[in-house]
Amino acid sequence: MFQRALICTDFTDGIYRLAQFGSSLAAGGFKSLVFVHCMSVESGPEIPRQDSTQLEPARQRLQELLRDAPDDIEVTIEVQLGRASDCILRLAKQHQTDVIFLGSPTRTLLEEKLFGSTTATLAEKTGVPMVILRPQLMSTYTTAELKLRCAHLFRYLLVPYDGTEGGKKIIQNIHRQVKNNPNSVLERVRLLWVIDDHVRRELRGDNPVEQAQQELDKIQAELAELNLVVNTTVVEGSPLEEIMKTAETYDIGAIAACSRNIDGILKWSSPSLTREILRCSWHPVLFFPN
């Protein structure tokens, strides 16, 4: 689906290991990889200077990991001082990135509120899709497992869909990414509509399952025109639980999610299924911000 990736690591998240799998990422459709390490600085009145002696160890570490990168893929290393979110936003624009890789640990709402989150900040400020990976898994995958993961990350997507603008936006993004990329590796999409069983039955309509299936059938036909295999499922239950269960059952590569409102999905006072997926999912999450 994507060709130009910005891969961000702080060397504690396991994301740096992706530098060893350039060939697998190329097999996944990528033509350009930019590996980014942003070194934080203490806040103060002076603008921090780029000290090469301070930055060089991180640069050398990435260069060593990239020593076997294939010649048919463009690889760049960016090591800079500054706040991570600011560096990432600037470099994504500079390199015309079409997807950003980030490591983000699972967190409770309280933990995120207390300690902050680069992912949450970027979700509010960038329009570039993001792939959220769990450091715990990235650090424990064997080389063989990670090689396969890199090559197959975007071959099979789970798309939670419920007829809202957020769900429609995911479909629009997938359609655009596949249509604009002749080398897209996306093969299969599973559309999942969960009818929330916590919503009062009289508010769901007369035939909610049948109505949901009819709408999914229309989307299935649209995506099939892109030569994608599209499966549909309609279930009743807890949306988050059913999404996680489906991702596990059908061997999903990543879960697609999208911001639903321009004011930000990660506001503390506003409940959001997408926010919970970003916080809780152990599966990779492909997030499309506003």
C-alpha positions as CSV (number, residue, x, y, z in Angstrom):
1,M,0.0,0.0,0.0
2,F,2.8,2.4,0.8
3,Q,6.2,3.2,-0.8
4,R,7.9,5.8,1.4
5,A,8.3,5.0,5.2
6,L,9.6,7.0,8.1
7,I,10.7,4.4,10.7
8,C,11.1,6.0,14.1
9,T,13.0,4.4,17.0
10,D,14.3,5.3,20.4
11,F,16.3,2.1,20.6
12,T,14.2,0.8,23.5
13,D,11.2,-0.1,21.3
14,G,12.5,-2.8,19.1
15,I,11.7,-0.8,16.0
16,Y,15.3,-0.4,15.2
17,R,15.4,-4.1,14.3
18,L,13.5,-3.3,11.1
19,A,16.8,-1.9,9.7
20,Q,17.9,-5.5,9.3
21,F,15.0,-6.4,7.0
22,G,15.2,-4.0,4.1
23,S,14.7,-6.8,1.6
24,S,11.5,-7.9,3.4
25,L,10.2,-4.4,3.5
26,A,10.9,-4.0,-0.2
27,A,8.9,-7.2,-0.7
28,G,6.1,-5.4,1.1
29,G,6.1,-2.7,-1.5
30,F,8.5,-0.1,-0.1
31,K,10.9,1.9,-2.3
32,S,12.3,4.3,0.3
33,L,13.0,3.9,4.1
34,V,14.1,6.7,6.4
35,F,15.3,5.6,9.8
36,V,14.8,8.2,12.5
37,H,16.2,8.6,16.0
38,C,15.4,11.8,17.9
39,M,17.4,12.5,20.9
40,S,15.5,14.5,23.5
41,V,17.0,17.6,25.1
42,E,16.3,19.5,28.3
43,S,13.9,22.4,27.8
44,G,15.5,25.8,28.2
45,P,15.9,29.3,26.7
46,E,18.5,28.3,24.2
47,I,17.9,26.4,21.0
48,P,20.0,23.1,21.2
49,R,22.8,22.7,18.8
50,Q,23.3,19.6,16.7
51,D,26.4,18.1,18.3
52,S,27.9,15.5,15.9
53,T,29.8,13.8,18.7
54,Q,26.5,13.3,20.6
55,L,24.6,12.1,17.6
56,E,27.3,9.9,16.0
57,P,26.8,6.7,18.2
58,A,23.2,6.5,17.2
59,R,24.0,7.1,13.6
60,Q,26.7,4.4,13.6
61,R,24.3,1.9,15.3
62,L,21.8,2.4,12.5
63,Q,24.4,2.2,9.8
64,E,25.6,-1.1,11.2
65,L,22.1,-2.5,11.2
66,L,21.6,-1.3,7.6
67,R,24.9,-2.8,6.2
68,D,23.0,-5.5,4.2
69,A,20.3,-3.2,2.9
70,P,19.5,-4.1,-0.8
71,D,20.6,-1.7,-3.5
72,D,17.1,-1.4,-5.0
73,I,15.7,0.5,-2.0
74,E,16.6,4.0,-1.0
75,V,17.7,4.1,2.6
76,T,18.4,7.3,4.7
77,I,19.4,7.8,8.3
78,E,18.2,10.9,10.3
79,V,19.6,11.4,13.8
80,Q,18.6,14.7,15.4
81,L,18.2,16.6,18.6
82,G,14.7,17.7,19.7
83,R,11.3,16.6,20.8
84,A,10.4,13.4,19.0
85,S,7.0,14.6,17.7
86,D,8.5,17.8,16.3
87,C,11.3,15.9,14.6
88,I,9.0,13.3,13.1
89,L,6.5,15.9,11.8
90,R,9.4,17.9,10.2
91,L,11.1,14.8,8.6
92,A,7.8,13.3,7.3
93,K,7.3,16.5,5.4
94,Q,10.9,16.7,4.2
95,H,11.0,13.2,2.9
96,Q,7.4,13.1,1.5
97,T,6.6,10.2,3.7
98,D,3.4,8.3,3.1
99,V,3.5,6.1,6.3
100,I,5.1,6.5,9.7
101,F,6.2,3.5,11.8
102,L,6.1,4.0,15.6
103,G,6.5,1.8,18.7
104,S,3.9,2.4,21.3
105,P,3.4,0.4,24.5
106,T,0.0,-0.6,25.6
107,R,-1.2,1.9,28.1
108,T,-4.2,2.8,30.4
109,L,-5.8,6.1,30.0
110,L,-4.2,7.3,33.3
111,E,-0.7,6.3,32.2
112,E,-1.1,8.1,28.9
113,K,-2.4,11.2,30.6
114,L,0.5,11.2,33.1
115,F,3.4,10.4,30.8
116,G,2.2,11.6,27.5
117,S,2.5,9.9,24.1
118,T,4.3,10.7,20.9
119,T,1.7,8.7,19.1
120,A,-1.1,10.7,20.6
121,T,0.6,14.0,19.7
122,L,1.2,12.9,16.1
123,A,-2.4,11.6,15.8
124,E,-3.5,15.1,16.4
125,K,-1.1,16.9,14.2
126,T,-0.3,14.9,11.0
127,G,-2.3,13.6,8.1
128,V,0.2,10.9,7.4
129,P,-1.0,7.3,8.1
130,M,0.8,5.6,11.0
131,V,1.7,2.0,11.8
132,I,1.7,1.4,15.6
133,L,3.8,-1.6,16.7
134,R,4.2,-3.0,20.2
135,P,7.8,-2.8,21.6
136,Q,7.2,-5.9,23.6
137,L,6.5,-8.0,20.5
138,M,9.1,-6.2,18.3
139,S,11.8,-7.1,20.9
140,T,10.8,-10.7,21.2
141,Y,10.1,-11.8,17.5
142,T,12.8,-14.1,16.2
143,T,14.6,-13.0,13.0
144,A,12.6,-15.4,10.9
145,E,9.3,-14.2,12.4
146,L,10.2,-10.5,11.9
147,K,11.3,-11.2,8.3
148,L,7.8,-12.6,7.5
149,R,6.1,-9.8,9.5
150,C,7.8,-7.1,7.5
151,A,6.9,-8.7,4.1
152,H,3.2,-9.4,5.0
153,L,2.3,-6.5,7.2
154,F,-0.1,-5.0,4.6
155,R,-1.3,-8.1,2.8
156,Y,-4.4,-8.7,5.0
157,L,-6.2,-5.9,6.7
158,L,-9.1,-6.0,9.2
159,V,-11.4,-3.0,8.8
160,P,-13.9,-2.4,11.6
161,Y,-16.8,-0.7,9.9
162,D,-20.1,0.6,11.3
163,G,-21.4,3.0,8.7
164,T,-20.0,6.1,10.4
165,E,-17.8,8.7,8.7
166,G,-14.7,7.2,10.4
167,G,-15.4,3.8,8.8
168,K,-16.1,5.4,5.4
169,K,-12.8,7.3,5.7
170,I,-10.9,4.0,6.1
171,I,-12.4,2.6,3.0
172,Q,-11.6,5.8,1.0
173,N,-8.0,5.7,2.2
174,I,-7.6,2.0,1.3
175,H,-9.1,2.7,-2.1
176,R,-6.8,5.6,-2.7
177,Q,-3.6,3.9,-1.5
178,V,-4.2,0.8,-3.7
179,K,-5.3,2.8,-6.8
180,N,-2.3,5.1,-6.6
181,N,0.3,2.4,-5.9
182,P,0.8,-0.1,-8.8
183,N,3.0,-2.1,-6.5
184,S,0.5,-2.4,-3.7
185,V,0.8,-5.8,-1.9
186,L,-2.6,-5.6,-0.3
187,E,-4.4,-8.8,-1.2
188,R,-7.3,-9.3,1.3
189,V,-9.6,-7.1,3.4
190,R,-12.0,-8.3,6.1
191,L,-14.8,-6.0,6.9
192,L,-16.2,-6.4,10.4
193,W,-19.4,-4.7,11.6
194,V,-20.0,-5.1,15.3
195,I,-23.5,-4.2,16.5
196,D,-22.9,-3.0,20.0
197,D,-24.9,-5.1,22.4
198,H,-24.7,-2.3,25.0
199,V,-26.9,-0.1,22.8
200,R,-30.6,-0.5,23.6
201,R,-32.2,-2.8,21.2
202,E,-34.9,-0.3,20.2
203,L,-32.2,2.1,19.1
204,R,-30.5,-0.3,16.7
205,G,-33.3,-0.3,14.1
206,D,-35.7,-3.1,13.0
207,N,-33.2,-5.3,11.2
208,P,-29.7,-4.2,12.2
209,V,-27.9,-7.3,11.1
210,E,-29.5,-7.4,7.7
211,Q,-29.0,-3.6,7.2
212,A,-25.3,-3.9,8.1
213,Q,-24.8,-6.8,5.8
214,Q,-26.4,-5.0,2.9
215,E,-24.0,-2.0,3.4
216,L,-21.0,-4.3,3.7
217,D,-22.0,-6.0,0.5
218,K,-21.8,-2.7,-1.4
219,I,-18.4,-2.0,0.0
220,Q,-17.3,-5.5,-0.8
221,A,-18.2,-4.9,-4.5
222,E,-16.3,-1.6,-4.6
223,L,-13.1,-3.1,-3.2
224,A,-13.4,-6.1,-5.4
225,E,-12.9,-3.8,-8.4
226,L,-9.4,-3.3,-7.1
227,N,-8.8,-7.1,-7.3
228,L,-8.9,-7.5,-3.6
229,V,-10.4,-10.5,-1.9
230,V,-13.0,-9.1,0.5
231,N,-14.7,-11.0,3.3
232,T,-17.5,-9.6,5.5
233,T,-18.7,-10.4,9.0
234,V,-21.6,-9.0,11.1
235,V,-21.7,-9.9,14.8
236,E,-23.4,-8.6,17.9
237,G,-21.2,-8.0,21.0
238,S,-18.6,-5.7,22.5
239,P,-16.9,-3.8,19.6
240,L,-13.3,-3.9,21.1
241,E,-13.6,-7.6,22.1
242,E,-15.0,-8.7,18.7
243,I,-12.3,-6.8,16.8
244,M,-9.5,-8.4,18.8
245,K,-11.1,-11.8,18.5
246,T,-11.5,-11.5,14.7
247,A,-7.9,-10.3,14.3
248,E,-6.7,-13.3,16.1
249,T,-9.0,-15.8,14.4
250,Y,-8.3,-14.7,10.8
251,D,-4.5,-14.2,11.0
252,I,-4.8,-10.4,10.3
253,G,-1.6,-8.5,9.3
254,A,-2.9,-5.2,10.8
255,I,-6.1,-3.5,12.0
256,A,-7.1,-0.4,10.2
257,A,-8.5,2.5,12.3
258,C,-9.4,6.1,11.7
259,S,-10.0,9.3,13.6
260,R,-13.7,10.2,13.6
261,N,-13.6,13.9,14.4
262,I,-11.3,16.8,13.6
263,D,-11.1,17.8,17.3
264,G,-9.0,14.8,18.1
265,I,-9.7,11.2,19.0
266,L,-7.4,11.2,22.0
267,K,-9.1,13.8,24.2
268,W,-9.3,12.6,27.8
269,S,-13.0,13.4,28.2
270,S,-14.3,11.7,25.0
271,P,-14.8,7.9,24.7
272,S,-13.5,6.4,21.4
273,L,-13.2,2.9,20.1
274,T,-10.3,4.0,17.9
275,R,-8.5,5.3,20.9
276,E,-9.0,2.0,22.7
277,I,-7.7,0.0,19.7
278,L,-4.6,2.2,19.6
279,R,-4.0,1.7,23.3
280,C,-4.9,-1.9,23.7
281,S,-4.3,-3.9,20.5
282,W,-1.3,-6.2,20.4
283,H,-1.8,-6.5,16.7
284,P,-0.2,-3.8,14.4
285,V,-2.6,-0.9,13.9
286,L,-2.7,1.1,10.7
287,F,-4.1,4.4,11.8
288,F,-5.4,7.0,9.3
289,P,-5.6,10.5,11.0
290,N,-7.6,13.4,9.8
